[in-house]
Amino acid sequence: MSAPGIGGGHLAEHREEGALATLRRGLRMMPEFRRGLPATFALALIATGGRVVVPIAVQQVIDRGLTGPGGPDLDLVRNLVLLCAAVVLLTAVAVYRMNVRLFRTTETALAGLRARAFRHVHDLSMLHQQGQRRGSLVSRVTSDVDQLSTFMQWGGVLGVVSLGQLLVATAVMAVYSWQLTLLVLGCFVPLALAVRVFARRLATAHGVVRERVGDVLAAVSESVVGAPTVRAYGIRQRTAARLDRAIGRHYRAQVAAQKVTAAVFVSGEFVAALATAAVVVAGVLLGLAGDITAGTLVAFLFLVTLFIAPVQTASEVLNEAQNAVAGFRRVLDVLATEPDVRDPAEADPARARELPHHPLGVRFEHVSFRYAPGARPALDDVDLEIAPRRRVAIVGETGSGKTTLAKLVTRLMDPTEGRVLLGGVPLAEVSFASLRERVVMVPQDGFLFDATIADNVRYGRPGLTDAEVLAAFAQLGLSAWVEGLAEGVATRVGQRGESLSAGERQLVAVARAYVADPDLLVLDEATSAVDPATERRLTHALDRLTDGRTTLTIAHRLSTAERADEVLVVDAGRVVQRGTHAELVDAEGPYARLHASWRRSAAGDPQQAS
Amino acid sequence: MPRRRDAVVRRGIRHIGRAIAEQPGMFTLAFVASSLYGGMTVASAYVIGEVSGRVILPAFEDGATTAAALTLAAVAIVAVAVLKILGILGRRLFAGIMGYRLQADYRRRVTGQYLRLPLSWHQRHPTGQLLSNANSDVEAAWYFVAPLPFACGAVVMIGITAGALFLTDPLLALVGLVVFPLVFVVNAVYSQAMSPRMRRAQQLRAEVSEIAHESFDAALVVKTLGREDVETRRFTRRAEELRDGLVAVGRVRGLFDPMMEALPNLGTLAVLLIGAGRVAEGATDAGDLVFIAYLFTLLALPIRAIGWVLADLPRALAGFDRVTPVLDATGETRHGREVAAAGAGGAALGLGDVGFRFDGAARPTLSGVTFEIPAGRTVAVVGPTGSGKSTLAGLLVRLVDPSEGTVLLDGVDLRALREGEVSGQAAFVAQGTFLFDDTVRGNVTLGADHSDEEVWAALRVAAADDFVARLPEGLDTRVGERGATLSGGQRQRLALARAVVRRPRLLVLDDATSAVDPAVEARILDALRAADRPSTVVVVAYRQATIALADEVVWLESGRVLARGSHEQLLAEVPGYAALVHAYAQAEVAA
């Protein structure tokens, strides 16, 4: 495709962004999330309120039920316990309602985010410029969002509840004894300060683990995808050693991360014990001074555990939150990336133009294109005009710029300088709806979806009946081929069309382009060898397809160039020769050289090639 | 249905047993640490109870206390906490190590099988499946190990608690006898309700991912036909199904969590109710009551660990069930004891009545293939698509074994040769090249001892020296995963250099130059022929240039050798051959 090493379009990256900034950015982009949030928080308040009921009950039972002035008051105890039981049950119901609400809103919001990110990826040019990065784009609408959802399913709930519990416990503690509350808070201040350091440590440790996972995946794929190579070269030991190393490194990173996690977790536990001990000592002294009662002190000890639990949970949640926020950031970065090419109809439907309804001429006005600023131009000041209905073959070495030319005509990218006009209309002003209807590209691999042949053809024009699809195949001279298939047009093509041969996939792709009925066709010819029978069918079908349409073909074969009305020879980003095949063969220049090499390879005379 | 449920429980317990049996040491350490943690959790409640009963309440009653009593209370609280912390550290660390070791161990075993099993086994299994067997399935199989010792510790803790309850007050113990079994029941019901919902969510996740993969792969088609909206609708539909699936999971979990929280709370209240009566009767004292009430609040978390393990077991079993067939697969390639003749020139090849049939295939891919290739000859194998050319090429280097007949290298059956002999004598370059995530040098030498001069010489033969010289770090440039940073033609040329550098006595090229420019291809083949020590070359070819280079052509049709001879001979005598070669020439030249 494009020249190796050059890649256009990069994702916006916010690696240094803080977690809170990411969350704020995310909330802006997920309007569904805010809907119904106040009610959820109200439920959360009830839920956390319910948690302090039991310590209060313990205090009341001890102070008033057992050690009250009139001796044990069992009626009071019974009433208290029944009241508290009712509150506990009510709390459970509130937590359930809150959980369900929270799950529903977050999952709805995430589904929306997923869909928007998916759509946005299609608007970005990275997909067709950097094949090898597709996997990472897929993960942004799959595993990154999944991770976020998994986190929200427990971490999010825990986070909300913990925060509420922390606040309520603090408030109740303050009511019982402000002095002891200050003491407890004082114990936790160093911990709160240390959290930032912990978070960074955890993030680093887990970052290493993630990296090692990637290495393991790569090593495993060597043993699977590289299976023939491993056997043919007898390098089983070496491959096993590489695997062993990757697995070992992953294991060690996991253990290292686990050490950090455990250390962070117990630091909360230790502080909690210190706080409890301090409360006992200070509480007794305060009690002797007459400031608090015995029940208050015991209840306070319970409250301290209520206060500690969310702190510990927070350190757990923090752990997972690191990963979730990183995933969130990656998804948001997709959405924050500006598409290089925009539909003018999106900005202002009134000003977007339609392409005229007749075979389209193509005009390049001083067009240059660079894949990155400062990079060598892939196209350099190309100025040319192609008359309507002409069938033009573009030839040139790999990396000469012929694919770039095709991408500019189809407006997969915009030129860095100059402009492209179709039928006299500047391409940048044409609405996508009109552009995609009138200009169709048949890519090299003729990608097919995992569906039937008819479905794949219908992709070019939705709503076609099977009979119409069959008719299209007939018009392309492919009836015999379709009828020869096990289930005709209802034959399923398998993943990426793999049940068909490369040539047969091309046939379906041609039919798909044919039913789309464009006025300008851009064909990227396949390089792979096709068996002769299919080759003949394909040539015939392509003749029918291109008949009467302006056609630009990126040609890899001499036969295609020979049949074209005109040949453009591209070299180092410039059109260096132009003319009919016959004219160019006789002229001095790159085409004659290319032609000679083609002929030699086909005629089978390698001795002259070197 | 109930029987299946039993089976899951039984198999789950057996799976837990397997984990323990494989890592007994780590499990014991983690279990001891968990028990320490559990014991100390109970102890911390006991200490709080004792501190209340012996220090706090007397102090308030008497209006005085001693520094010694207060110090003792504080030291007891902190000391118990420190022991508890040691328990937590040990539990987390040893449980973590146990789980990670199991993961690493099974990854090694699974990938060991991948390397050991014959290629025919690989061909029967989709790549994606094998990758996830070694990664996510192994992880899923042992994920439950992390909370396992915690859960076992919780069981111990419940035992201790029950004991402490009976010792303190048998009546209060009855409360425990109601609450704890209830916790188990809720847990069991929960994991039963979760597993089908989790499975469905997992399935939907995979489907969403499949659509994203397909749609992004199809980007050019989607975009140039303006079908982004159609694709987004298709994706959104599945994403919404996934959302509903996840909400269904959340509903169950959302119910479970508050129940697990309410149960110990209700237990505490019951303890207060009954305990107050007992205190009034004088059967127990307030300190014991506080101890027991405190214990119940502390138990909430560890009891959940049991739930974590139970909830994860179905997933673990599903993962393990996917890994087992790989581990149990047999069919290792057997090797003989013979040593190949170490000649200087090319190897002689002989095929005697060779047949090959893929497992379950109705027709054989190859049958009755018999021919000999004298040492140092170059032979082209030509035939229509599906005639068995690639299978034949694979047989020559023992990537697969013939179903019938024998393949002889210098007169010795390939199966009789010692391991490593075939790959020592022969080099094979496949149609789809595979590069390792390594440097250019590493990809050429594959760890063997070749000097840089030899590597450069091989690169020169493969017409790869120019582009390698231009790479930022030359031979030390890393090529990325599967050679992602290189073009298809560059990858093929590196793969060729990898074959050439070993100076093989037999070189088998299976359409290995398809992505290389014809002129470059001719240069490569020329250089191969001009080598000072020409090897025997078998080349599966399409292009006339390649065919014309061969001393002899073998014409393959429907798995049989229908003719052999020189290119000219076959052109004149075999109509099928003439038609095919002519058709390719037509396609390329349209003369």
Interface residues (C-beta under 8 A of the other chain):
Chain A: P4 G5 A47 R51 V53 V54 A57 V58 V61 I62 G65 L66 T67 G71 P72 L74 V77 R78 L80 V81 C84 A85 V88 L89 T91 A92 V93 V95 Y96 M98 N99 V100 L102 F103 R104 E107 T108 L110 A111 R114 A115 F118 R119 V121 H122 D123 L127 H128 Q132 R134 L137 V138 V141 T142 S143 D146 S149 Q153 W154 V157 V216 L217 A218 A219 V220 S221 E222 S223 V224 V225 G226 A227 P228 T229 V230 R231 A232 Y233 G234 I235 R236 R238 T239 A240 R242 L243 D244 I247 G248 H250 Y251 Q254 V255 Q258 K259 T261 A262 A263 F265 V266 E269 F270 A272 A273 L274 T276 A277 A278 V280 V281 G283 V284 L285 G287 L288 T293 A294 L297 V298 L301 F302 T305 A309 T398 T410 L412 F432 A433 L435 R436 E437 V439 V440 M441 P443 F447 F449 D450 Y459 G460 P462 Q495 R496 S501 A509 R512 A516 V522 T527 S528 A529 V530 D531 P532 A533 E535 R536 T539 R557 L558 S559 E562 R563 S597 W598 R599 R600 S601 A602 A603 G604 D605 P606 Q607 A609 S610
Chain B: I48 V51 S52 V55 I56 L57 A59 F60 E61 G63 A64 T65 L70 A73 A74 V75 I77 V78 V80 A81 V82 K84 I85 I88 L89 R92 L93 G96 I97 Y100 R101 Q103 A104 R107 R108 T111 G112 Y114 L115 R116 L119 H122 T127 L130 L131 A134 N135 R205 V208 S209 A212 H213 E214 S215 F216 D217 A218 A219 L220 V221 V222 K223 T224 L225 G226 R227 E228 V230 E231 T232 F235 T236 A239 E240 L242 R243 L246 V247 V249 G250 R251 R253 G254 L255 D257 P258 M259 E261 A262 N265 L266 T268 L269 A270 L272 L273 A276 G277 V279 A280 A286 L289 V290 A293 Y294 T297 L298 L301 T333 P384 T385 G394 V397 R398 L399 E419 G420 V422 S423 G424 A426 A427 F428 A430 F434 F436 D437 L446 G447 G480 E481 R482 A484 T485 L486 S487 G489 Q490 A495 R498 R502 D511 S514 A515 D517 P518 A519 E521 A522 R523 L525 D526 Y542 R543 Q544 A545 T546 I547 A548 L549 H567 A579 L580 A583 Y584 A585 Q586 A587 E588 V589 A590 A591
